[in-house]
Amino acid sequence: METFEKILVLNNEYEANLLEEVLSDKQIPHGIVPNEDSALGGIMELENGWGYVEAPNRYKVEITKLYKEISKK
């Protein structure tokens, strides 16, 4: 089993859902990890973004490229 690592930070849930759909369609192994901190009132989200994408390092370039493409829309 491949090791997953943090690839990029997501700004909001919309980006996360859109990227999730694209990566799933392309069958790229990944995980979307939200920075949930309801106890801290959203401070973690302000400092660290909404969440991040994790995947095997060999997909980093492809995921970053796809993210840039969907961020333009």
Buried (B, 14 or more C-beta within 10 A) or exposed (E): EEEBEEBBBBEEEEBBEBBBEBBEEEEBBBBBBBBEBEEEEEEBBEEEBBBBBBBBEEBBEBBEEBBEEEEEE
